[in-house]
């Protein structure tokens, strides 16, 4: 087994969805694995401040539980998007076969196709660490009950990971249990999914769970295209649209408890789960529509609904109400001092067999 020559930094920003930045110290060429759309400004700032050149954005599979940031990173940095050759996504610049290598200066990444969670799942090996996406978690495993998953294929993928060697570190795409990394040896000893025989694993994965919240909109975004930069605005840009309700609409897609706790004056509330059924109301609203939520995730999903309705006159408030509050912009509230909260109604299934969530913002 070769030794990793690449530097690595975890970019999770306190969320259970994990993003990894890897780079060659000699050339400063870098790759990012599984970036989230709502954190792209943070990633771009990290890359710039570190003096790196982002060469690749790699999605380990077509995500169903969060929006990929790869497309926007390509817009901002010119990096190439890489996914498995099995993907049906229209987004990647390059679709890799099993065992293909990506060069980063003097270092390299080996792409290992590891279907099971989805047909297009893959893991990335840097010589001493394997980034397993949603295939293998610490003490757990990917779900196989939706998106073309297959527990038999997952078993075969586990054996490919095992063959890398017991000392190889495991860095998963999600952390649901407060653990950041493991090793192949530790997973063989303590992970009931990873050490099970094929028949047992298939039996363990027969149970179906709740689907990730807003999955249709997420898959639309991750499989078709993201948002061009001219469709993304910042808090200081909102005033140029005029008067809300007259010249344009501030459409807030959060839940009612979040909206009541703190909102932009003049905003219209249509929670994301209700948007499709209330589309006749949306069509009557003054356009353009500025799409708003807590951090920008649900607002982006709302724009996917608009895209499918052939309504392109929407823009996204980057960072949502969190960015609005940080910029010191005024808010109104029905409950006292205005604040930005996380709704008590925010729920959804995870991509792990047995629990956990990767919640939308």
C-alpha positions in Angstrom: 0.0 0.0 0.0 1.3 3.4 -0.9 1.3 6.3 1.6 -0.8 9.4 1.0 1.1 12.3 -0.3 -1.8 14.7 -0.2 -2.8 17.1 2.6 -6.5 16.9 3.8 -8.9 19.1 5.7 -12.4 18.4 6.7 -14.9 21.1 5.8 -18.1 20.2 7.6 -19.0 23.6 9.2 -20.8 21.8 12.1 -23.1 19.7 9.9 -23.3 15.9 9.7 -22.7 16.0 6.0 -18.9 15.8 5.4 -16.9 17.6 2.8 -13.2 17.0 2.2 -10.5 19.2 0.7 -7.3 17.5 -0.5 -4.3 19.1 -2.1 -0.7 18.5 -3.1 1.6 20.8 -1.1 4.1 21.2 -4.0 1.7 22.3 -6.8 -1.2 23.5 -4.6 -3.5 21.5 -6.9 -6.7 20.6 -5.0 -9.8 18.5 -5.1 -13.0 18.8 -3.1 -15.2 15.8 -2.3 -18.9 16.1 -1.8 -19.3 19.9 -1.4 -22.6 21.3 -0.3 -24.3 24.1 -2.2 -25.0 26.2 0.8 -21.4 26.3 1.9 -19.8 27.1 -1.5 -18.8 30.7 -0.4 -17.0 29.1 2.6 -15.2 26.6 0.4 -14.2 29.2 -2.1 -12.8 31.4 0.7 -10.9 28.4 2.1 -9.4 27.6 -1.3 -8.4 31.2 -1.9 -6.9 31.9 1.5 -4.9 28.7 1.3 -3.4 29.6 -2.1 -4.9 26.5 -3.7 -6.0 25.9 -7.3 -9.2 23.8 -7.3 -8.8 21.2 -10.1 -11.6 18.8 -9.3 -15.0 18.7 -7.5 -15.9 15.1 -7.0 -19.4 13.9 -6.1 -19.3 10.4 -4.7 -22.9 9.8 -6.0 -26.0 11.6 -7.0 -27.1 12.9 -3.6 -30.7 12.7 -2.5 -30.4 14.5 0.8 -28.5 17.7 0.1 -27.7 20.0 -2.8 -24.3 19.5 -4.4 -22.1 22.5 -4.6 -20.0 21.2 -7.4 -21.7 23.1 -10.2 -21.4 26.4 -8.5 -17.7 25.7 -7.7 -17.2 25.0 -11.4 -18.8 28.4 -12.1 -16.6 30.2 -9.6 -13.2 28.4 -10.1 -13.3 26.6 -13.4 -12.7 23.2 -11.8 -13.9 20.0 -13.5 -16.7 17.9 -12.0 -16.1 14.2 -11.7 -18.6 11.5 -11.0 -18.9 7.7 -11.7 -19.4 6.4 -15.2 -22.6 4.9 -13.9 -24.2 8.2 -13.2 -27.2 9.5 -15.1 -26.5 13.1 -14.0 -26.0 15.7 -16.8 -23.7 17.8 -14.5 -20.2 16.1 -14.6 -17.4 17.1 -17.0 -15.9 13.6 -16.6 -17.4 10.2 -15.7 -14.8 7.9 -14.3 -14.4 4.1 -14.6 -13.4 1.8 -11.8 -9.7 2.3 -10.8 -9.1 5.5 -12.7 -6.7 8.0 -11.2 -6.8 11.7 -10.9 -3.5 13.5 -10.6 -3.0 16.3 -8.1 0.6 17.4 -8.6 2.8 14.6 -7.4 -0.2 12.9 -5.6 -3.1 11.0 -7.0 -6.6 9.8 -6.2 -7.9 6.4 -7.2 -11.6 6.3 -7.9 -13.3 3.0 -6.8 -16.8 2.3 -8.0 -18.7 1.1 -5.0 -22.4 0.7 -6.0 -25.0 -0.4 -3.5 -26.4 2.8 -2.0 -26.9 4.0 -5.6 -25.7 2.5 -8.9 -23.4 5.5 -9.3 -21.7 5.4 -5.9 -18.0 5.5 -5.7 -15.2 5.9 -3.1 -11.9 7.8 -3.4 -8.6 6.4 -2.1 -5.6 8.7 -1.6 -3.1 6.0 -0.6 -3.9 5.8 3.1 -7.4 7.2 3.5 -10.6 6.2 1.7 -13.4 8.6 1.4 -16.5 6.4 1.3 -19.3 8.8 0.6 -22.6 7.2 1.5 -21.3 3.7 1.0 -19.7 2.9 4.4 -20.3 4.9 7.6 -18.6 4.5 10.9 -20.5 1.6 12.6 -23.1 1.7 9.8 -23.8 1.5 6.1 -25.7 3.1 3.3 -29.4 2.6 2.7 -30.2 0.4 -0.3 -34.0 0.7 -0.3 -34.4 3.6 -2.8 -32.7 5.2 -5.8 -31.8 1.8 -7.4 -29.9 0.6 -4.3 -28.9 -3.1 -4.0 -27.6 -4.8 -0.8 -25.9 -7.5 -2.8 -23.9 -4.9 -4.7 -23.2 -3.1 -1.4 -21.7 -6.3 0.0 -19.4 -6.6 -3.1 -18.4 -3.0 -2.7 -17.5 -3.6 1.0 -15.1 -6.3 -0.1 -13.4 -3.9 -2.5 -12.9 -1.5 0.4 -11.7 -4.3 2.7 -9.1 -5.2 0.1 -7.4 -1.8 0.4 -5.9 -3.0 3.7 -6.8 -3.0 7.4 -4.7 0.1 8.2 -6.5 2.3 5.7 -8.5 5.1 7.3 -12.2 5.4 6.6 -13.6 8.9 6.2 -17.4 8.8 5.4 -19.7 11.3 3.7 -21.9 11.6 6.9 -21.3 11.5 10.6 -24.4 10.6 12.6 -22.7 9.5 15.8 -20.1 12.1 16.6 -17.2 10.1 15.1 -15.1 11.5 12.3 -13.0 8.6 11.0 -12.3 5.0 11.5 -10.2 2.2 9.9 -11.0 -0.8 7.8 -9.8 -3.0 10.7 -12.1 -1.2 13.2 -15.1 -1.5 10.9 -14.4 -5.3 10.3 -14.5 -5.7 14.1 -17.3 -3.5 15.1 -19.6 -2.7 12.1 -22.4 -5.2 11.8 -23.0 -4.3 8.2 -19.4 -4.3 7.1 -18.6 -7.7 8.6 -21.8 -9.5 7.7 -22.0 -12.2 5.0 -23.9 -11.3 1.9 -27.2 -13.1 2.9 -27.1 -11.5 6.3 -26.5 -8.0 4.9 -29.3 -8.4 2.4 -31.6 -9.4 5.2 -30.6 -6.4 7.3 -31.4 -4.1 4.4 -34.9 -5.3 3.7 -36.5 -2.6 5.9 -37.7 0.5 4.1 -37.3 3.9 5.7 -38.6 7.5 5.2 -37.3 9.2 2.1 -35.1 12.3 2.5 -37.1 15.4 2.7 -37.6 17.3 -0.6 -35.9 14.5 -2.5 -37.5 15.3 -5.9 -36.2 18.9 -5.8 -32.8 17.8 -4.6 -32.4 15.2 -7.3 -33.6 17.7 -9.9 -30.9 20.2 -8.9 -28.1 17.6 -8.6 -28.9 15.8 -11.9 -29.7 18.6 -14.2 -27.9 21.8 -13.3 -27.4 24.2 -10.5 -27.9 28.0 -10.6 -26.0 30.5 -12.7 -24.3 33.3 -10.8 -26.7 35.9 -12.1 -29.5 34.1 -10.3 -27.8 34.5 -6.9 -28.0 37.7 -5.0 -26.8 39.0 -1.6 -28.7 40.9 1.1 -27.4 44.3 -0.1 -28.9 43.6 -3.6 -32.5 43.1 -2.5 -33.3 46.9 -2.3 -32.7 47.4 -6.0 -35.8 45.3 -6.8 -38.1 48.0 -5.3 -41.0 47.5 -2.9 -41.9 43.9 -1.9 -45.5 43.0 -2.9 -45.6 45.7 -5.5 -42.4 45.5 -7.7 -41.3 42.0 -6.7 -42.1 39.2 -4.3 -40.0 38.0 -1.3 -41.2 34.3 -1.2 -40.2 32.6 2.1 -40.3 28.8 1.9 -39.6 28.1 5.6 -42.1 26.7 8.1 -44.5 29.0 9.9 -42.7 28.9 13.2 -39.5 30.1 11.5 -41.4 32.8 9.6 -43.1 34.1 12.7 -39.8 34.2 14.6 -38.1 36.5 12.2 -38.7 37.5 8.5 -38.1 40.3 6.0 -41.0 42.8 6.1 -43.3 42.2 3.2 -42.3 38.6 2.6 -44.9 36.0 1.5 -44.9 32.6 3.3 -45.4 29.5 1.3 -43.7 26.6 3.0 -41.7 24.4 0.6 -43.8 21.3 1.1 -46.9 23.3 0.0 -45.4 25.1 -2.9 -46.3 22.7 -5.7 -50.0 22.5 -4.6 -50.2 26.3 -4.2 -48.5 27.1 -7.6 -51.6 29.0 -8.8 -51.0 31.5 -6.0 -47.3 31.8 -7.0 -48.3 32.6 -10.6 -50.2 35.7 -9.4 -47.4 37.1 -7.3 -45.4 40.1 -8.7 -42.3 39.0 -10.4 -39.3 38.7 -10.1 -39.4 36.5 -7.1 -36.6 36.6 -4.5 -36.5 33.1 -3.0 -35.7 33.1 0.7 -35.4 30.5 3.5 -33.1 30.0 6.5 -29.8 29.3 4.8 -30.6 29.1 1.1 -31.3 25.3 0.7 -35.1 25.2 0.7 -35.2 28.5 -1.3 -33.0 26.8 -4.0 -35.4 23.8 -4.0 -38.3 26.2 -4.5 -36.4 27.5 -7.6 -36.3 23.9 -8.9 -40.1 23.7 -8.7 -40.2 27.0 -10.5 -37.9 25.7 -13.2 -40.1 22.8 -13.9 -43.1 25.1 -14.1 -41.1 27.1 -16.8 -41.0 30.2 -14.5 -37.4 31.5 -14.8 -38.0 34.9 -13.2 -36.6 34.0 -9.8 -33.4 34.8 -7.9 -31.9 33.2 -4.8 -31.0 35.2 -1.6 -27.6 33.6 -0.9 -27.3 32.5 2.7 -31.0 33.2 3.4 -32.2 34.7 6.6 -28.9 33.8 8.3 -27.0 36.0 5.8 -29.7 38.7 6.1 -29.3 38.8 9.9 -25.5 38.7 9.7 -25.6 41.7 7.4 -27.6 43.7 10.0 -30.7 44.0 7.8 -34.1 44.7 9.6 -36.5 41.9 10.4 -40.0 41.7 11.8 -41.4 39.1 14.2 -44.7 37.9 15.6 -43.1 36.5 18.7 -40.9 39.3 20.2 -37.3 40.0 19.3 -36.7 38.8 15.7 -34.5 35.8 15.3 -33.5 33.1 12.8 -34.5 29.7 14.2 -34.5 26.1 13.0 -38.1 24.8 12.7 -39.4 22.1 15.0 -41.1 20.7 11.9 -37.9 20.1 10.0 -37.7 16.3 9.6 -36.7 13.8 6.9 -35.1 10.4 6.4 -31.4 10.0 6.1 -29.2 8.0 3.7 -27.9 5.7 6.5 -29.4 2.3 7.2 -30.9 2.8 10.7 -31.1 6.5 11.2 -29.6 10.0 11.3 -30.5 13.0 9.2 -28.8 15.5 6.9 -31.2 18.3 7.4 -32.0 21.1 4.9 -31.5 24.7 5.7 
